[in-house]
Amino acid sequence: MHSLQQNSIGAASEAVSRPAHRLSVAPMMDWTDTHCRSFHRLLAPHALLYTEMVTTGALLHGDVERHLRFDASEHPLALQLGGSEPDALARCAALAEQWQYDEVNLNCGCPSDRVQEGRFGACLMREADRVADCVRAMRSATDLPVTVKHRVGIDDSEDYAFMRGFVETVAAAGCTTFIVHARKAWLQGLSPRENREIPPLTYEHVYRLKQEFPQLTVLINGGIRTLDQCRQHLRYVDGVMLGREAYENPYALAGLDRELFETDGDIPTREEIMNAYLPYVQRELDRGTALNRITRHILGLYRGQNGGRAFRRHLSEHAHKPGAGLRVLQQAIGLANPRRNAEAA
């Protein structure tokens, strides 16, 4: 258990200087918090991880430590910001460097009503010059790489030329990495969830973007679930970003990380991953974190496996109880591995 945890942390530190963008996990609101990322790091030692989107207002007028603290094992780690004012974004980019993130990313892809009311997210694709100003301000405030995540289009502006113009303008401000969600966003009429499912995927637009801007690093996001799909995309772009698959079926990350980064050694078992996660869980419990705030991110680990239902049920029934501690998680691990435990008995 201890050696797996140490090796994972060491590999993650080394990965800062490796092409981590080859595989990354998408920023997902209410999902990719520090507990989730620490878990994902054990599964994928080399992948680039992203925070949830943090608004400039939350950082400049709220609890900075609550929004920015992370475990050292999470490197390489990018902070995703939501905002549209260059000065505010510059100040937040400086905070990202102070807190030792590895990248700062500007959200130009979220379609939610709340985000639109703040004049940021996907609606910024209509204001390429403003985004360029934001990128310049952020780059002037930090030595960290400044990247942009966006859609292929919004509403009726979905032709390739619209996205190309956006990228060309923002790239002129010094942004060299673009993460493209290969669906357009409907800013009215669809919920954020529907915007992740209903607009058709247009991977060919992302491929063409990389072909026309070979000097840029282009990552593709949207509907990616399998190793074969990753390999297909990597024929045309520089990296793949997984979202829901990484969260709902997290063990897939272990195989993807090993294959896409061509590392040696066996893929750790689910039980080895969980045993390596226990020290982190205990540290968080000692900080006063409720167990269910941590375990909600691991419910999919045994998806499709014997014992998986018992694992999820035990955590769902017990992790929320007052005083729930490490024993609850250890019991769930035992239920997920009934054959091994029977043999040990």
ZATIKOL-820523 format. One record per residue: z, x, y of N, C-alpha, C in turn. Coordinates in steps of 0.02 Angstrom, whole numbers, padded with zeros to 5 digits, always signed. Each point is the difference from the previous one (the first is absolute). Last residue first. Example, Ala and Ser with C-alpha at 12.3 -4.5 7.8 and 13.67 -1.06 7.14 Angstrom:
! residues 2
+00354+00642-00112+00003+00042+00059+00037-00039+00055 -00004+00015-00286+00000-00045+00059+00000+00045+00060 
//
This chain:
! residues 345
+00250-00476-00799+00060-00030-00031+00002+00015-00074 -00187+00065+00126+00057+00041+00018+00064-00026-00032 -00199-00123-00025-00003+00062-00039+00060+00044+00014 -00024-00194+00127+00017-00018-00069-00001+00062-00045 -00069+00023+00223+00071-00010-00003+00023-00020-00070 -00229+00024+00042+00033+00065+00005+00075-00008-00006 -00128-00197+00005-00012+00038-00061+00036+00066+00002 +00005-00147+00192+00041-00022-00056-00009+00043-00063 -00047+00009+00262-00015+00048-00053+00039-00016-00063 +00022-00126+00201-00072+00014+00002-00022+00047-00055 +00230-00056+00036-00036-00060-00024-00075+00012-00002 +00137+00171+00090+00012-00008-00071-00037-00060-00029 -00005+00032+00231-00040+00052-00033+00009-00005-00076 +00135-00137+00130-00069-00024+00001-00047+00051-00034 +00226+00059+00030-00007-00052-00051-00071-00026-00004 +00050+00153+00169+00001+00033-00065-00006-00051-00057 +00023-00081+00219-00065+00030-00009-00005+00035-00068 +00207-00091+00062-00049-00054-00007-00069+00028-00014 +00174+00149+00052+00005-00025-00068-00050-00056-00013 +00035+00099+00217-00047+00035-00043+00001-00027-00071 +00097-00172+00171-00008+00072+00005-00048+00027-00051 +00110-00235+00143-00046+00023-00052-00014+00075+00010 +00138-00150+00143+00027+00056-00038-00045+00025-00056 -00049-00243+00079+00043+00046+00038+00028+00055-00046 -00235-00108-00067+00071-00020+00001+00041+00051+00040 -00241+00005-00057+00018-00028+00065+00075-00015+00005 -00110+00085-00201-00002+00050+00053+00023-00026+00068 -00023-00132-00213+00061+00036+00011-00001+00047+00061 -00182-00148-00089+00061-00039-00008+00062+00037+00023 -00219+00101+00001-00003-00060+00043+00065-00039-00002 -00027+00188-00144+00006+00020+00070+00001-00060+00047 -00035-00041-00228+00067+00027+00010+00010+00021+00073 -00214-00076-00067+00049-00054+00002+00070+00027+00014 -00179+00153-00030-00005-00036+00063+00054-00054+00005 -00011+00120-00201+00014+00046+00055+00000-00038+00066 -00072-00112-00192+00072+00007+00000+00024+00045+00057 -00231-00023-00035+00028-00063+00025+00076+00004+00003 -00117+00183-00093-00011-00007+00071+00030-00063+00030 -00011+00073-00237+00061+00013+00038-00007-00009+00075 -00214+00058-00129+00056-00032-00034+00064+00018+00038 -00219+00004+00148+00034+00038-00052+00053-00043-00035 -00140-00053+00199-00041+00001-00060+00032+00036-00059 +00104+00063+00227-00050-00054-00005-00042+00008-00063 +00195+00127+00101-00012-00013-00071-00049-00058-00010 +00056+00070+00222-00009+00063-00037-00017-00012-00073 +00047-00158+00196-00064+00004-00036-00008+00060-00045 +00194-00044+00143-00005-00053-00050-00065+00004-00040 +00099+00136+00191-00015+00029-00066-00012-00052-00054 +00066-00035+00238-00063+00038+00000-00020+00025-00070 +00205-00119+00053-00056-00046+00009-00067+00036-00004 +00218+00112-00007-00031-00020-00063-00058-00048+00008 +00130+00077+00190-00034+00055-00032-00040-00025-00060 +00136-00146+00121-00048+00025+00050-00041+00058-00029 +00181-00096-00123-00062-00039-00005-00051+00020+00053 +00221+00102-00006-00043+00019-00056-00066-00037-00001 +00129+00055+00230+00007-00048-00055-00050+00017-00055 +00110+00180+00176-00060-00040-00013+00012-00046-00060 +00150+00174+00096+00013-00070+00013-00060-00045-00010 +00035+00242-00043-00012-00012+00071+00015-00073+00019 +00010+00071-00226+00055+00032+00036-00007-00009+00076 -00174-00073-00139+00058-00043-00009+00060+00028+00037 -00191+00131-00004-00008-00058+00044+00057-00049-00007 -00006+00187-00142+00010+00022+00069-00005-00058+00049 -00048-00041-00226+00071+00010+00011+00014+00023+00071 -00224-00023-00068+00032-00065+00005+00075+00008+00015 -00123+00194-00043-00018-00028+00065+00036-00067+00010 +00022+00102-00210+00038+00036+00052-00015-00026+00070 -00124-00096-00186+00070-00019+00004+00040+00039+00053 -00236+00029-00075+00013-00039+00061+00074-00015+00010 -00089+00111-00194-00006+00045+00057+00015-00036+00066 -00005-00123-00200+00058+00045-00002-00002+00049+00059 -00183-00146-00027+00059-00036+00020+00062+00045+00000 -00204+00090-00077-00005-00016+00071+00064-00034+00023 -00021+00038-00228+00012+00063+00036-00003-00010+00075 -00057-00181-00137+00072+00013-00003+00018+00065+00036 -00227-00059-00021+00034-00045+00047+00075+00013+00000 -00147+00208-00067+00007-00069-00024+00034-00042+00054 -00155+00219+00058+00068-00021-00019+00001-00073-00023 -00210+00165-00031+00023-00051+00048+00070-00021-00021 -00088+00247-00063+00000-00070-00021+00021-00045+00058 -00126+00242+00041+00063-00030-00023-00007-00073-00017 -00150+00134+00192+00016+00009-00070+00065-00037-00018 -00189-00065+00199+00060+00039-00014+00012+00003-00076 -00174-00104+00169-00015+00045-00056+00059+00046-00014 -00035-00189+00159+00019+00066+00025-00006+00053-00054 -00055-00224-00050-00036+00013+00062+00018+00068+00031 +00108-00079-00204-00072+00007-00009-00035+00021+00065 +00236-00041+00000-00015+00055-00046-00075+00012-00005 +00076-00184+00127+00019+00063+00032-00019+00059-00045 -00030-00217-00086-00048+00015+00053+00015+00067+00033 +00151-00085-00162-00062+00023-00030-00052+00018+00052 +00204-00087+00076+00013+00061-00037-00064+00028-00030 +00004-00212+00114-00002+00058+00045+00008+00065-00039 +00023-00215-00103-00069+00023+00006-00005+00062+00043 +00202-00123-00025-00009+00054-00048-00073+00025-00001 +00076-00189+00137+00011+00068+00026-00012+00056-00050 -00064-00254+00053-00006+00036-00063+00011+00075+00013 +00024-00151+00178+00010-00047-00054-00003+00032-00069 -00037+00130+00201+00065-00033+00005+00014-00044-00061 -00206+00117+00023+00054+00050-00001+00068-00033+00001 -00190-00137+00023+00005+00027-00068+00056+00051-00005 -00054-00094+00214+00038-00044-00045+00006+00027-00071 -00112+00160+00149+00051-00042+00031+00038-00039-00052 -00158+00245+00027+00019-00059-00039+00054-00038+00037 -00207+00188+00061+00066-00026+00017+00013-00064-00039 -00170+00238-00006+00011-00070-00015+00072-00019+00018 -00196+00203+00083+00063-00020-00030+00003-00074-00012 -00194+00123+00085+00047+00055-00011+00065-00020-00034 -00257-00112-00034+00049+00009+00053+00052+00052-00020 -00185-00058-00146-00029-00014+00066+00048+00013+00059 +00049+00023-00239-00068+00027+00003-00028-00004+00070 +00208-00097-00060+00004+00070+00020-00067+00036-00005 +00028-00229-00072+00005+00006+00072-00002+00073+00023 +00005-00042-00232-00063-00024+00029+00001+00008+00076 +00196+00049-00118-00051+00052-00010-00067-00021+00029 +00175-00158+00002+00015+00057+00044-00053+00053-00005 -00012-00181-00148-00018-00020+00068+00013+00057+00049 +00068+00033-00220-00074-00001+00004-00023-00020+00070 +00231-00009-00049-00024+00068+00007-00076+00002+00006 +00120-00226+00082-00006+00040-00061-00024+00071+00015 +00038-00180+00169+00052-00009-00050-00003+00050-00058 -00087-00096+00268-00005+00056-00046+00059-00003-00049 -00059-00144+00202-00021-00021-00066-00004+00055-00052 +00027+00085+00241-00018-00070-00013-00024-00012-00070 -00019+00229+00163+00057-00043-00019-00027-00070-00013 -00079+00282+00053-00019-00070-00014+00060-00037-00029 -00060+00232+00169+00036-00028-00057-00019-00073-00007 -00095+00240+00128-00004-00073-00006+00033-00022-00064 -00034+00218+00187+00033-00018-00063+00003-00077-00003 -00192+00148+00140+00062-00038+00000+00029-00007-00070 -00211+00104+00049+00053+00043+00026+00068-00036+00001 -00211-00106-00062+00027+00043-00053+00057+00044+00023 -00125-00222+00076+00048+00043+00034+00032+00047-00051 -00167-00151-00069-00024+00012+00068+00047+00044+00040 +00053-00063-00225-00065+00033-00001-00024+00018+00070 +00198-00126-00028+00010+00070-00019-00066+00038-00001 -00011-00230+00042+00036+00034+00054+00011+00073-00015 -00092-00140-00164-00049+00019+00051+00033+00036+00058 +00136-00087-00171-00040+00055-00025-00049+00025+00053 +00121-00192+00048+00044+00059+00003-00038+00061-00026 -00107-00208-00013+00008+00018+00070+00042+00064+00007 -00028-00100-00213-00059+00038+00021+00003+00020+00073 +00165-00141-00108+00010+00072-00010-00059+00040+00027 +00097-00243+00029-00065+00030+00017+00008+00076-00003 +00130-00249-00083+00002+00072+00006-00070+00027+00014 +00083-00255+00071-00028+00042-00054+00007+00074+00016 +00174-00196+00081-00062+00034+00023-00026+00047-00054 +00203-00110-00060-00058-00044+00008-00062+00036+00027 +00224+00106-00039-00031-00026-00061-00066-00035+00010 +00160+00094+00164-00003+00053-00050-00039-00022-00061 +00043-00148+00180-00043+00053+00026-00004+00060-00047 +00147-00180-00045-00069-00021-00012-00049+00052+00025 +00227+00039+00043-00013+00004-00071-00072-00020-00016 +00075-00021+00224-00007+00070-00020-00015+00007-00075 -00082-00228+00097+00065+00034+00002-00011+00074-00018 -00187-00162+00118+00023+00027-00063+00067+00034+00010 -00110-00111+00183-00019-00041-00057+00022+00026-00068 -00050+00160+00213+00022-00070+00004-00021-00035-00065 -00046+00228+00024+00059-00002+00042+00026-00071+00010 -00137+00135-00200-00007-00061+00041+00064-00006+00041 -00116+00228-00112+00059-00042+00012-00020-00061+00042 -00138+00173-00188+00011-00018+00070+00063-00043+00005 -00030+00189-00189-00010-00071+00013+00005-00010+00075 +00044+00212-00120-00071-00021-00006-00009-00075+00000 +00169+00189+00113+00008-00058-00045-00067-00034-00003 +00049+00260+00071-00037-00063+00010+00017-00050-00054 +00080+00237+00139+00015-00036-00062-00027-00070+00008 -00043+00256+00119-00003-00072+00006+00011-00031-00069 +00017+00250+00151+00012-00035-00063+00004-00075+00012 -00030+00164+00175-00046+00025-00051+00010-00034-00067 +00042-00020+00289+00022-00024-00065-00051+00021-00053 -00023+00039+00242+00033+00051-00041+00028-00023-00066 -00138-00113+00176+00066+00014+00029+00040+00050-00042 -00212-00085-00068-00012+00042+00059+00066+00018+00035 -00002-00152-00182-00008+00069-00023-00011+00047+00059 +00006-00231+00039+00067+00026-00013-00003+00072-00024 -00204-00114+00040+00038+00004+00062+00068+00032-00012 -00137-00044-00187-00030+00052+00041+00039+00010+00065 +00062-00177-00146+00018+00066-00027-00028+00056+00044 -00060-00222+00056+00072+00010+00007+00020+00070-00021 -00222-00065-00034+00014+00012+00070+00073+00012+00013 -00067-00060-00217-00024+00066+00016+00016+00018+00073 +00043-00218-00078+00049+00048-00024-00021+00071+00018 -00151-00169+00056+00063-00011+00036+00052+00052-00021 -00209-00007-00113-00005+00032+00066+00064-00008+00041 -00030-00107-00215+00017+00071-00004+00000+00033+00069 +00054-00260-00012-00057+00041-00020+00021+00073+00004 +00135-00193+00060+00009+00028-00066-00059+00043-00022 +00108-00171+00188-00022+00070+00011+00011+00038-00065 +00068-00227+00030-00072+00004-00009-00028+00069+00013 +00250-00001-00058-00034-00063+00015-00075+00007-00012 +00085+00231-00014+00044-00057+00014-00042-00060+00019 -00023+00254-00151-00021-00043+00055+00052-00054+00011 +00026+00181-00152-00071+00010+00010-00026-00043+00057 +00255+00087+00009-00041-00042-00043-00074+00018+00009 +00220+00173+00037-00035-00057+00030-00038-00038-00053 +00175+00226+00073-00016-00046-00055-00029-00063+00030 +00037+00275+00082-00008-00071+00017-00017-00039-00064 +00130+00253+00086-00051-00035-00039-00001-00073+00019 +00097+00263+00071+00000-00069+00022-00059-00035-00033 +00160+00237-00048-00064-00036-00003+00009-00072+00021 +00171+00175+00103-00014-00034-00063-00071-00028+00000 +00116+00109+00185-00046+00041-00039-00016-00031-00068 +00071-00127+00243+00022+00026-00065-00053+00045-00030 -00021-00117+00212+00073+00000-00006+00025+00031-00065 -00233-00034+00065+00029+00043+00052+00075+00007-00008 -00123-00145-00140-00016+00069-00017+00029+00049+00052 +00021-00232+00038+00040+00019-00058-00012+00073-00017 -00131-00095+00169+00069+00006+00022+00045+00023-00057 -00226-00044-00047+00006+00059+00043+00073+00011+00021 -00050-00195-00122-00005+00060-00042+00008+00063+00042 -00011-00205+00113+00063+00005-00038+00000+00064-00042 -00197-00055+00115+00052+00022+00047+00067+00009-00036 -00175-00091-00126-00013+00070+00015+00051+00029+00049 +00007-00228-00044+00024+00037-00058-00012+00075+00010 -00087-00142+00163+00073+00001+00004+00029+00040-00059 -00231-00036+00002+00019+00047+00053+00076+00005+00007 -00093-00159-00152-00005+00069-00025+00020+00051+00054 +00029-00258-00045+00015+00042+00058-00001+00073-00021 -00029-00183-00152-00042-00022+00055+00008+00045+00061 +00133+00029-00193-00068+00022-00015-00050-00022+00054 +00234-00061-00005-00018+00060+00037-00070+00025-00016 +00110-00183-00115-00034-00020+00062-00019+00060+00042 +00129+00022-00204-00073-00006-00009-00036-00019+00065 +00236+00096+00049-00026-00017-00066-00075-00008+00002 +00143-00058+00221-00014+00058-00041-00020-00023-00070 +00090-00134+00193-00063+00032+00018-00009+00067-00037 +00174-00177-00019+00018+00063+00030-00060+00042+00020 -00028-00205-00110+00036-00017+00062+00022+00063+00036 -00098+00021-00213-00050-00016+00052+00033-00017+00066 +00138+00037-00187-00031+00062+00022-00051-00013+00055 +00099-00184-00102+00050+00036+00038-00028+00065+00028 -00132-00132-00147+00006-00030+00067+00049+00039+00044 -00129+00133-00197+00049-00054+00007+00003-00025+00072 -00143+00178-00121-00026-00059+00034+00052-00054+00017 -00034+00289-00039+00042-00058-00016-00023-00061+00038 -00096+00227+00023-00026-00041-00054+00041-00062-00015 +00023+00213+00137-00052-00040+00030-00029-00048-00052 +00216+00189+00039-00022-00060-00035-00051-00038+00043 +00071+00271-00015-00003-00058+00044-00031-00060-00037 +00144+00239-00073-00058-00043-00010+00004-00060+00046 +00099+00270-00053+00014-00063+00035-00065-00040+00001 +00121+00212-00159-00059-00031+00032+00024-00060+00038 +00155+00135-00115-00058+00044-00011-00064-00026+00033 +00280-00018+00065-00053-00032-00038-00059+00048-00005 +00224+00032+00115-00033+00041-00052-00044-00040-00047 +00131-00055+00208+00029-00022-00063-00035+00031-00060 -00077+00045+00220+00071+00018-00001+00033-00017-00066 -00223-00069+00036+00005+00072-00011+00073+00023-00002 -00041-00224+00050-00022+00014-00069+00005+00074-00016 +00040-00071+00220+00057-00015-00044-00019+00015-00072 -00169+00016+00159+00046+00056+00008+00062-00010-00044 -00152-00174+00010-00029+00055-00038+00044+00062+00004 +00056-00185+00131+00017-00012-00070-00030+00055-00045 -00050+00003+00229+00072+00012-00008+00021-00009-00073 -00222-00052+00058+00012+00072+00005+00073+00016-00011 -00063-00225+00009-00021+00031-00063+00010+00075+00002 +00041-00120+00197+00050-00018-00050-00017+00032-00067 -00155+00028+00175+00062+00036+00014+00053-00014-00053 -00213-00116-00013-00002+00072-00014+00065+00037+00011 -00030-00256-00078+00010+00034+00063+00003+00075-00012 -00016-00171-00171-00064+00006+00035+00006+00034+00067 +00123-00037-00273+00006-00002+00073-00068+00008+00032 +00140+00053-00246-00036-00057+00028+00011-00002+00075 +00012+00201-00211+00023-00032+00062-00042-00061+00017 +00073+00169-00225-00050-00044+00030+00031-00036+00060 +00047+00242-00139+00029-00055+00037-00056-00042+00029 +00009+00173-00226-00029-00018+00065+00038-00060+00030 +00040+00212-00196+00014-00067+00023-00029-00011+00070 +00020+00177-00240-00028-00012+00066+00003-00074+00019 +00200+00040-00075-00057+00038+00025-00053+00008-00055 +00220-00103-00034-00058-00043+00015-00060+00039+00027 +00231+00080-00057-00048+00000-00055-00064-00038+00016 +00193+00011+00147-00042+00060+00002-00053+00001-00055 +00089-00232+00104+00026+00051-00046-00048+00059+00000 +00032-00162+00219-00030+00000-00067+00030+00056-00041 +00009-00148+00259+00031+00043-00050-00036-00006-00066 -00055-00127+00206-00033+00063-00015+00033+00042-00054 +00074-00222+00091-00073-00004-00011-00030+00064-00028 +00233-00016+00054-00014-00052-00050-00075-00002-00016 +00075+00142+00174+00017+00026-00066-00016-00052-00054 -00031-00060+00228-00049+00049-00023+00016+00023-00071 +00052-00229+00133+00037+00049-00039-00048+00050-00031 -00083-00128+00222+00041-00020-00057+00036+00058-00032 -00170-00002+00181+00055-00043+00024+00047-00021-00056 -00194+00145-00029+00022+00018+00067+00059-00040+00024 -00101-00041-00216+00023+00070+00004+00030+00016+00068 -00095-00213-00041+00057+00008-00045+00028+00070+00005 -00197-00052+00119+00059-00031+00029+00062+00009-00042 -00212+00073-00080+00027+00044+00052+00062-00029+00032 -00055-00068-00252-00028-00010+00067+00032+00049+00050 -00053+00023-00269+00057-00003+00046-00029-00008+00070 -00086-00033-00276-00015+00006+00071+00063-00008+00041 +00033+00101-00240-00020-00064+00028-00022+00012+00073 -00025+00217-00131+00053-00047+00016-00030-00069+00011 -00113+00188-00163+00001-00027+00068+00060-00046+00009 -00099+00222-00170+00033-00065+00007+00003-00019+00074 -00153+00169-00178+00026-00010+00068+00029-00070+00005 -00016+00153-00233-00032-00050+00042+00032-00002+00069 +00072+00135-00196-00047+00030+00047-00030-00049+00050 +00160-00051-00187+00027+00057+00038-00045+00026+00056 +00044-00233-00135-00059+00034+00027+00021+00058+00044 +00163-00131-00115-00059-00018-00039-00060+00042+00020 +00202+00021+00117+00013+00023-00069-00060-00015-00044 -00004-00080+00222-00007+00073-00002+00012+00028-00070 +00034-00232+00049-00070+00019-00009-00010+00075-00004 +00217-00080+00049-00020-00019-00068-00072+00021-00014 +00079+00024+00216+00035+00049-00042-00015-00013-00074 -00084-00154+00158-00036+00064+00003+00034+00053-00043 +00102-00214+00023-00063-00005-00036-00035+00068-00003 +00191-00014+00130+00019-00008-00071-00062-00004-00044 -00023+00007+00238+00019+00065-00027+00019-00005-00074 -00168-00186+00079+00056+00030+00035+00020+00064-00036 -00196-00176-00025+00003+00073-00006+00054+00030+00045 -00026-00246-00012-00007+00030-00067+00014+00075+00002 -00014-00156+00190+00053-00025-00044-00001+00030-00070 -00222+00041+00125+00059-00028+00033+00047-00032-00052 -00170+00206-00040+00004-00072-00014+00066-00027+00028 -00185+00230-00017+00057-00028+00036+00001-00076-00010 -00117+00156-00189-00009-00033+00064+00066-00019+00033 -00057+00211-00162+00026-00068-00009+00002-00032+00069 -00163+00209-00111+00055-00020+00044+00020-00071-00016 -00171+00229-00073+00034-00061-00025+00058-00015+00047 -00146+00164+00068-00040-00019-00059+00030-00063-00033 +00099+00124+00185-00037-00061+00015-00042-00023-00059 +00124+00209+00004+00039-00059-00019-00038-00065+00012 -00054+00261-00030-00038-00058+00026+00033-00065-00019 +00154+00218+00040-00054-00018-00046-00037-00060+00028 +00200+00099+00094-00056+00044+00013-00058-00014-00047 +00200-00124-00017-00016-00004+00071-00061+00042+00015 +00108-00008-00217-00058-00042+00012-00018-00006+00073 +00194+00116-00090-00061+00039-00005-00061-00040+00022 +00208-00108-00014+00000+00047+00055-00064+00041+00001 +00034-00146-00180-00014-00037+00062-00002+00047+00060 +00062+00086-00210-00072-00014+00003-00018-00036+00063 +00227+00041-00041-00036+00062+00014-00074-00011+00006 +00135-00180-00063+00012+00017+00070-00037+00063+00018 -00008-00068-00222-00037-00047+00042+00009+00017+00073 +00121+00122-00160-00071+00017-00003-00041-00046+00046 +00230-00045-00026-00011+00061+00038-00073+00019+00001 +00063-00186-00129+00010-00013+00071-00014+00062+00041 -00008+00020-00233-00056-00040+00024+00007-00013+00074 +00176+00111-00108-00058+00043+00008-00061-00039+00025 +00203-00114-00052+00007+00041+00060-00062+00042+00012 +00009-00132-00196+00000-00042+00060+00000+00043+00062 
//
